Amino acid sequence: MASNQQAAKTSEVEHEPAPILQQMGIFACVLFVSSLISPLFPKSFPVPTPVIGLVLMYVLLASHIIKLYQVEKMADFLISLIAFLFVPSGIQMANSLNVFTDDGAFTGVMLIVTIILATIILLVVIAYTTAGFMAISRHVFHKSTDIQ
């Protein structure tokens, strides 16, 4: 029993976070490779470079090619900026749907409906994507995905 506890302690070795420049370099390399992959998709099914980067980063982390401590600080920083980074995309979408016109109250209703629909679509896509990644993790990597 004591040997099991020691084995558990040795497998949970704490690592110092990687230097921030190294973390930025990893993210830059993943984004660069993603930008090379993105044009390979057909014009009828364009996949944005950041989406390919997210999938690529997930595969690298899940396969332990990149360790979490090597990118965690930079990832936390980017997550803290996520709302700020999504605002331009939302404005561009609303602009392309002609939400910002001079139709008075109708514009406000369209804006609210657009925000609600975009939020619902985003949540549904995130839920299904997470469920898919958890299923892949269970079946391919034989890892438990239970939240503790």
CNS distance restraints for C-alpha pairs under 8 A (distance, minus, plus):
assign (resid   1 and name CA) (resid   5 and name CA) 6.57 0.50 0.50
assign (resid   2 and name CA) (resid   6 and name CA) 6.28 0.50 0.50
assign (resid   3 and name CA) (resid   7 and name CA) 6.07 0.50 0.50
assign (resid   4 and name CA) (resid   8 and name CA) 6.17 0.50 0.50
assign (resid   5 and name CA) (resid   9 and name CA) 6.23 0.50 0.50
assign (resid   6 and name CA) (resid  10 and name CA) 6.20 0.50 0.50
assign (resid   7 and name CA) (resid  11 and name CA) 6.23 0.50 0.50
assign (resid   8 and name CA) (resid  12 and name CA) 6.41 0.50 0.50
assign (resid   9 and name CA) (resid  13 and name CA) 6.93 0.50 0.50
assign (resid  15 and name CA) (resid  69 and name CA) 6.56 0.50 0.50
assign (resid  16 and name CA) (resid  69 and name CA) 7.08 0.50 0.50
assign (resid  17 and name CA) (resid  69 and name CA) 5.13 0.50 0.50
assign (resid  17 and name CA) (resid  70 and name CA) 6.09 0.50 0.50
assign (resid  17 and name CA) (resid  71 and name CA) 7.82 0.50 0.50
assign (resid  17 and name CA) (resid  72 and name CA) 7.33 0.50 0.50
assign (resid  17 and name CA) (resid  73 and name CA) 7.08 0.50 0.50
assign (resid  18 and name CA) (resid  22 and name CA) 6.46 0.50 0.50
assign (resid  18 and name CA) (resid  23 and name CA) 6.48 0.50 0.50
assign (resid  18 and name CA) (resid  69 and name CA) 6.46 0.50 0.50
assign (resid  18 and name CA) (resid  70 and name CA) 4.93 0.50 0.50
assign (resid  18 and name CA) (resid  71 and name CA) 7.18 0.50 0.50
assign (resid  19 and name CA) (resid  23 and name CA) 6.45 0.50 0.50
assign (resid  20 and name CA) (resid  24 and name CA) 6.09 0.50 0.50
assign (resid  20 and name CA) (resid  73 and name CA) 7.43 0.50 0.50
assign (resid  20 and name CA) (resid  74 and name CA) 6.90 0.50 0.50
assign (resid  21 and name CA) (resid  25 and name CA) 6.03 0.50 0.50
assign (resid  22 and name CA) (resid  26 and name CA) 6.27 0.50 0.50
assign (resid  22 and name CA) (resid  70 and name CA) 7.72 0.50 0.50
assign (resid  23 and name CA) (resid  27 and name CA) 6.39 0.50 0.50
assign (resid  23 and name CA) (resid  70 and name CA) 6.05 0.50 0.50
assign (resid  23 and name CA) (resid  71 and name CA) 5.06 0.50 0.50
assign (resid  23 and name CA) (resid  73 and name CA) 7.75 0.50 0.50
assign (resid  23 and name CA) (resid  74 and name CA) 6.17 0.50 0.50
assign (resid  24 and name CA) (resid  28 and name CA) 6.03 0.50 0.50
assign (resid  24 and name CA) (resid  71 and name CA) 7.98 0.50 0.50
assign (resid  24 and name CA) (resid  74 and name CA) 6.84 0.50 0.50
assign (resid  25 and name CA) (resid  29 and name CA) 6.04 0.50 0.50
assign (resid  26 and name CA) (resid  30 and name CA) 6.23 0.50 0.50
assign (resid  26 and name CA) (resid  71 and name CA) 7.42 0.50 0.50
assign (resid  27 and name CA) (resid  31 and name CA) 6.12 0.50 0.50
assign (resid  27 and name CA) (resid  71 and name CA) 7.83 0.50 0.50
assign (resid  28 and name CA) (resid  32 and name CA) 6.00 0.50 0.50
assign (resid  29 and name CA) (resid  33 and name CA) 6.17 0.50 0.50
assign (resid  30 and name CA) (resid  34 and name CA) 6.09 0.50 0.50
assign (resid  30 and name CA) (resid  53 and name CA) 5.91 0.50 0.50
assign (resid  30 and name CA) (resid  56 and name CA) 7.03 0.50 0.50
assign (resid  30 and name CA) (resid  57 and name CA) 6.82 0.50 0.50
assign (resid  31 and name CA) (resid  35 and name CA) 6.13 0.50 0.50
assign (resid  31 and name CA) (resid  49 and name CA) 7.15 0.50 0.50
assign (resid  31 and name CA) (resid  50 and name CA) 6.96 0.50 0.50
assign (resid  31 and name CA) (resid  53 and name CA) 5.47 0.50 0.50
assign (resid  32 and name CA) (resid  36 and name CA) 6.47 0.50 0.50
assign (resid  33 and name CA) (resid  37 and name CA) 6.35 0.50 0.50
assign (resid  33 and name CA) (resid  53 and name CA) 7.81 0.50 0.50
assign (resid  34 and name CA) (resid  38 and name CA) 6.02 0.50 0.50
assign (resid  34 and name CA) (resid  49 and name CA) 5.37 0.50 0.50
assign (resid  34 and name CA) (resid  50 and name CA) 7.20 0.50 0.50
assign (resid  34 and name CA) (resid  52 and name CA) 5.51 0.50 0.50
assign (resid  34 and name CA) (resid  53 and name CA) 5.21 0.50 0.50
assign (resid  34 and name CA) (resid  56 and name CA) 7.60 0.50 0.50
assign (resid  35 and name CA) (resid  39 and name CA) 7.33 0.50 0.50
assign (resid  35 and name CA) (resid  49 and name CA) 5.31 0.50 0.50
assign (resid  36 and name CA) (resid  40 and name CA) 7.68 0.50 0.50
assign (resid  37 and name CA) (resid  41 and name CA) 7.53 0.50 0.50
assign (resid  37 and name CA) (resid  49 and name CA) 7.77 0.50 0.50
assign (resid  37 and name CA) (resid  52 and name CA) 7.71 0.50 0.50
assign (resid  38 and name CA) (resid  46 and name CA) 7.54 0.50 0.50
assign (resid  38 and name CA) (resid  47 and name CA) 6.12 0.50 0.50
assign (resid  38 and name CA) (resid  48 and name CA) 6.48 0.50 0.50
assign (resid  38 and name CA) (resid  49 and name CA) 5.53 0.50 0.50
assign (resid  38 and name CA) (resid  52 and name CA) 7.14 0.50 0.50
assign (resid  39 and name CA) (resid  46 and name CA) 7.95 0.50 0.50
assign (resid  41 and name CA) (resid  45 and name CA) 6.46 0.50 0.50
assign (resid  41 and name CA) (resid  46 and name CA) 5.94 0.50 0.50
assign (resid  41 and name CA) (resid  47 and name CA) 6.79 0.50 0.50
assign (resid  42 and name CA) (resid  46 and name CA) 6.26 0.50 0.50
assign (resid  47 and name CA) (resid  51 and name CA) 6.86 0.50 0.50
assign (resid  47 and name CA) (resid  52 and name CA) 7.06 0.50 0.50
assign (resid  48 and name CA) (resid  52 and name CA) 6.62 0.50 0.50
assign (resid  49 and name CA) (resid  53 and name CA) 6.14 0.50 0.50
assign (resid  50 and name CA) (resid  54 and name CA) 6.16 0.50 0.50
assign (resid  51 and name CA) (resid  55 and name CA) 6.39 0.50 0.50
assign (resid  52 and name CA) (resid  56 and name CA) 5.99 0.50 0.50
assign (resid  53 and name CA) (resid  57 and name CA) 5.94 0.50 0.50
assign (resid  54 and name CA) (resid  58 and name CA) 6.12 0.50 0.50
assign (resid  55 and name CA) (resid  59 and name CA) 6.21 0.50 0.50
assign (resid  56 and name CA) (resid  60 and name CA) 6.19 0.50 0.50
assign (resid  57 and name CA) (resid  61 and name CA) 6.10 0.50 0.50
assign (resid  58 and name CA) (resid  62 and name CA) 5.89 0.50 0.50
assign (resid  59 and name CA) (resid  63 and name CA) 5.95 0.50 0.50
assign (resid  60 and name CA) (resid  64 and name CA) 6.12 0.50 0.50
assign (resid  60 and name CA) (resid  65 and name CA) 5.20 0.50 0.50
assign (resid  60 and name CA) (resid  66 and name CA) 5.53 0.50 0.50
assign (resid  61 and name CA) (resid  65 and name CA) 6.20 0.50 0.50
assign (resid  61 and name CA) (resid  66 and name CA) 5.14 0.50 0.50
assign (resid  61 and name CA) (resid  67 and name CA) 6.06 0.50 0.50
assign (resid  61 and name CA) (resid  68 and name CA) 6.68 0.50 0.50
assign (resid  62 and name CA) (resid 137 and name CA) 7.93 0.50 0.50
assign (resid  66 and name CA) (resid  70 and name CA) 6.76 0.50 0.50
assign (resid  66 and name CA) (resid  71 and name CA) 7.99 0.50 0.50
assign (resid  67 and name CA) (resid  71 and name CA) 7.33 0.50 0.50
assign (resid  68 and name CA) (resid  72 and name CA) 5.65 0.50 0.50
assign (resid  69 and name CA) (resid  73 and name CA) 7.69 0.50 0.50
assign (resid  71 and name CA) (resid  75 and name CA) 6.04 0.50 0.50
assign (resid  72 and name CA) (resid  76 and name CA) 6.06 0.50 0.50
assign (resid  73 and name CA) (resid  77 and name CA) 6.26 0.50 0.50
assign (resid  74 and name CA) (resid  78 and name CA) 6.19 0.50 0.50
assign (resid  75 and name CA) (resid  79 and name CA) 6.07 0.50 0.50
assign (resid  76 and name CA) (resid  80 and name CA) 6.22 0.50 0.50
assign (resid  77 and name CA) (resid  81 and name CA) 6.67 0.50 0.50
assign (resid  78 and name CA) (resid  82 and name CA) 6.30 0.50 0.50
assign (resid  81 and name CA) (resid  85 and name CA) 6.17 0.50 0.50
assign (resid  82 and name CA) (resid  86 and name CA) 6.21 0.50 0.50
assign (resid  83 and name CA) (resid  87 and name CA) 6.47 0.50 0.50
assign (resid  84 and name CA) (resid  88 and name CA) 7.99 0.50 0.50
assign (resid  85 and name CA) (resid  89 and name CA) 7.80 0.50 0.50
assign (resid  86 and name CA) (resid  90 and name CA) 6.34 0.50 0.50
assign (resid  87 and name CA) (resid  91 and name CA) 6.23 0.50 0.50
assign (resid  88 and name CA) (resid  92 and name CA) 6.06 0.50 0.50
assign (resid  89 and name CA) (resid  93 and name CA) 6.16 0.50 0.50
assign (resid  90 and name CA) (resid  94 and name CA) 6.16 0.50 0.50
assign (resid  91 and name CA) (resid  95 and name CA) 6.00 0.50 0.50
assign (resid  92 and name CA) (resid  96 and name CA) 6.12 0.50 0.50
assign (resid  93 and name CA) (resid  97 and name CA) 6.28 0.50 0.50
assign (resid  94 and name CA) (resid  98 and name CA) 6.38 0.50 0.50
assign (resid  94 and name CA) (resid  99 and name CA) 5.34 0.50 0.50
assign (resid  94 and name CA) (resid 100 and name CA) 7.12 0.50 0.50
assign (resid  94 and name CA) (resid 111 and name CA) 7.32 0.50 0.50
assign (resid  94 and name CA) (resid 114 and name CA) 7.31 0.50 0.50
assign (resid  95 and name CA) (resid  99 and name CA) 5.89 0.50 0.50
assign (resid  95 and name CA) (resid 100 and name CA) 6.15 0.50 0.50
assign (resid  99 and name CA) (resid 107 and name CA) 5.78 0.50 0.50
assign (resid  99 and name CA) (resid 110 and name CA) 6.14 0.50 0.50
assign (resid  99 and name CA) (resid 111 and name CA) 6.00 0.50 0.50
assign (resid 100 and name CA) (resid 107 and name CA) 6.47 0.50 0.50
assign (resid 101 and name CA) (resid 107 and name CA) 6.46 0.50 0.50
assign (resid 102 and name CA) (resid 107 and name CA) 7.20 0.50 0.50
assign (resid 103 and name CA) (resid 107 and name CA) 5.63 0.50 0.50
assign (resid 104 and name CA) (resid 108 and name CA) 7.19 0.50 0.50
assign (resid 105 and name CA) (resid 109 and name CA) 6.44 0.50 0.50
assign (resid 106 and name CA) (resid 110 and name CA) 6.12 0.50 0.50
assign (resid 107 and name CA) (resid 111 and name CA) 6.05 0.50 0.50
assign (resid 108 and name CA) (resid 112 and name CA) 6.19 0.50 0.50
assign (resid 109 and name CA) (resid 113 and name CA) 6.09 0.50 0.50
assign (resid 110 and name CA) (resid 114 and name CA) 5.93 0.50 0.50
assign (resid 111 and name CA) (resid 115 and name CA) 6.18 0.50 0.50
assign (resid 112 and name CA) (resid 116 and name CA) 6.16 0.50 0.50
assign (resid 113 and name CA) (resid 117 and name CA) 6.00 0.50 0.50
assign (resid 114 and name CA) (resid 118 and name CA) 5.92 0.50 0.50
assign (resid 115 and name CA) (resid 119 and name CA) 6.06 0.50 0.50
assign (resid 116 and name CA) (resid 120 and name CA) 6.18 0.50 0.50
assign (resid 117 and name CA) (resid 121 and name CA) 6.03 0.50 0.50
assign (resid 118 and name CA) (resid 122 and name CA) 5.97 0.50 0.50
assign (resid 119 and name CA) (resid 123 and name CA) 6.12 0.50 0.50
assign (resid 120 and name CA) (resid 124 and name CA) 6.13 0.50 0.50
assign (resid 121 and name CA) (resid 125 and name CA) 6.07 0.50 0.50
assign (resid 122 and name CA) (resid 126 and name CA) 6.07 0.50 0.50
assign (resid 123 and name CA) (resid 127 and name CA) 6.03 0.50 0.50
assign (resid 124 and name CA) (resid 128 and name CA) 6.19 0.50 0.50
assign (resid 125 and name CA) (resid 129 and name CA) 5.96 0.50 0.50
assign (resid 126 and name CA) (resid 130 and name CA) 5.97 0.50 0.50
assign (resid 127 and name CA) (resid 131 and name CA) 6.12 0.50 0.50
assign (resid 128 and name CA) (resid 132 and name CA) 6.03 0.50 0.50
assign (resid 129 and name CA) (resid 133 and name CA) 6.18 0.50 0.50
assign (resid 130 and name CA) (resid 134 and name CA) 6.07 0.50 0.50
assign (resid 131 and name CA) (resid 135 and name CA) 6.14 0.50 0.50
assign (resid 132 and name CA) (resid 136 and name CA) 6.18 0.50 0.50
assign (resid 133 and name CA) (resid 137 and name CA) 6.04 0.50 0.50
assign (resid 134 and name CA) (resid 138 and name CA) 6.16 0.50 0.50
assign (resid 134 and name CA) (resid 145 and name CA) 6.13 0.50 0.50
assign (resid 135 and name CA) (resid 139 and name CA) 6.09 0.50 0.50
assign (resid 136 and name CA) (resid 140 and name CA) 5.48 0.50 0.50
assign (resid 136 and name CA) (resid 141 and name CA) 7.29 0.50 0.50
assign (resid 137 and name CA) (resid 141 and name CA) 5.08 0.50 0.50
assign (resid 137 and name CA) (resid 142 and name CA) 6.34 0.50 0.50
assign (resid 137 and name CA) (resid 143 and name CA) 5.86 0.50 0.50
assign (resid 137 and name CA) (resid 144 and name CA) 7.61 0.50 0.50
assign (resid 137 and name CA) (resid 145 and name CA) 7.33 0.50 0.50
assign (resid 138 and name CA) (resid 142 and name CA) 4.64 0.50 0.50
assign (resid 138 and name CA) (resid 143 and name CA) 4.97 0.50 0.50
assign (resid 138 and name CA) (resid 144 and name CA) 5.96 0.50 0.50
assign (resid 138 and name CA) (resid 145 and name CA) 6.83 0.50 0.50
assign (resid 139 and name CA) (resid 143 and name CA) 7.76 0.50 0.50
